[in-house]
């Protein structure tokens, strides 16, 4: 068992296996002075990435479930890897400061990504962990 995990990276996930489920685990405002986790989060959210480069984003906020779909690709910028999510139209659950239907998440490891593009317009920073897809 240990050898299987070590072959798939330190976190146990194969970065090339799909579907991938990424769950919002932390939200912070400003320079991290206010952090929310678990049930304290303003909303519950996840992404499911599929092998055909499509994804579904789901957000549960105030008892209402919102879902949108789109396509994704990985891009490199200044030595960092990003997950670029493209939506067919603008949506209230796209985490960015523009009306462009694109969202960028910084890939830190096989099981950790951050979305900090909202910070530029006084929105929250978002942290996601990869969890076992159901």
C-alpha positions in Angstrom: 0.0 0.0 0.0 2.8 2.5 0.9 4.5 1.8 -2.4 1.3 2.6 -4.3 0.9 5.9 -2.5 4.5 6.9 -3.0 4.2 6.3 -6.8 1.2 8.6 -6.9 2.7 11.5 -5.2 3.1 12.5 -1.6 -0.7 13.1 -1.1 -1.8 9.7 -2.6 -3.6 11.3 -5.6 -2.6 10.5 -9.2 -2.6 13.9 -10.8 -3.7 12.4 -14.1 -6.7 10.5 -12.8 -10.3 11.6 -13.3 -12.8 12.6 -12.2 -11.2 15.0 -9.7 -13.2 16.6 -7.0 -11.9 19.8 -5.4 -13.7 21.1 -2.3 -13.6 24.6 -0.8 -11.9 24.2 2.6 -10.9 27.8 3.6 -12.0 31.3 2.8 -10.1 34.4 3.9 -10.5 38.1 3.5 -7.8 40.8 3.3 -4.4 39.6 4.3 -5.7 36.5 6.1 -6.9 38.4 9.1 -10.3 36.7 8.9 -10.3 33.0 8.1 -13.3 30.8 7.8 -13.3 26.9 7.5 -15.9 24.1 7.7 -19.4 25.2 8.6 -18.2 28.8 9.1 -17.7 29.2 5.3 -20.0 31.7 3.6 -20.9 28.9 1.2 -20.0 25.3 0.4 -18.4 24.8 -3.0 -16.7 22.2 -5.2 -15.4 21.6 -8.7 -15.5 18.2 -10.5 -13.0 17.9 -13.3 -13.6 15.3 -16.0 -11.1 13.6 -18.4 -12.7 15.3 -21.5 -11.6 18.7 -20.1 -15.1 19.7 -18.9 -16.0 20.6 -15.3 -18.9 21.3 -13.1 -18.8 23.9 -10.4 -21.4 23.6 -7.5 -22.1 26.1 -4.8 -24.5 25.7 -1.9 -25.3 29.1 -0.5 -28.2 30.0 1.8 -29.9 26.7 1.0 -29.8 27.2 -2.8 -27.7 25.0 -5.0 -26.1 26.7 -8.0 -24.3 24.7 -10.7 -22.4 25.8 -13.9 -20.3 23.8 -16.3 -17.5 24.7 -18.7 -14.1 23.6 -19.9 -10.7 23.7 -18.3 -7.0 23.6 -19.2 -3.8 23.9 -17.4 -1.6 27.0 -18.2 1.8 28.1 -17.0 2.5 31.8 -16.2 5.8 33.1 -14.7 6.7 29.6 -13.6 3.4 28.9 -11.8 0.8 26.4 -13.0 -2.8 27.5 -13.1 -6.1 25.8 -13.7 -8.0 28.0 -16.2 -11.8 27.4 -16.1 -13.8 28.8 -18.9 -17.6 29.2 -18.7 -20.0 29.6 -21.6 -21.5 32.8 -20.0 -21.0 35.0 -17.0 -22.4 33.6 -13.7 -22.6 34.9 -10.2 -20.5 32.0 -8.9 -17.5 32.7 -11.1 -14.7 33.8 -8.7 -13.1 36.8 -10.4 -13.3 40.6 -10.5 -14.4 41.0 -14.2 -17.4 40.0 -16.2 -15.2 37.6 -18.2 -16.4 34.1 -17.9 -13.0 32.8 -16.9 -11.6 31.8 -13.5 -8.0 31.0 -12.6 -6.8 28.8 -9.7 -3.2 28.5 -8.7 -2.1 24.8 -8.5 0.2 24.4 -5.5 0.3 20.6 -5.4 -1.6 17.5 -6.5 -4.2 18.1 -3.8 -4.1 21.9 -3.1 -5.2 24.9 -5.2 -5.9 28.6 -4.3 -8.1 31.1 -5.9 -7.0 34.6 -5.0 -8.2 36.7 -8.0 -11.1 38.1 -5.9 -8.8 39.6 -3.4 -8.0 42.4 -5.9 -11.6 43.6 -5.7 -12.1 43.0 -1.9 -13.5 39.5 -2.3 -12.3 36.4 -0.5 -9.3 34.2 -1.1 -10.4 30.6 -1.5 -8.5 27.4 -0.8 -9.4 24.0 -2.3 -8.3 20.5 -1.3 -8.7 17.5 -3.6 -11.0 14.9 -2.1 -12.0 11.5 -3.2 -14.6 11.8 -6.0 -17.8 9.9 -5.3 
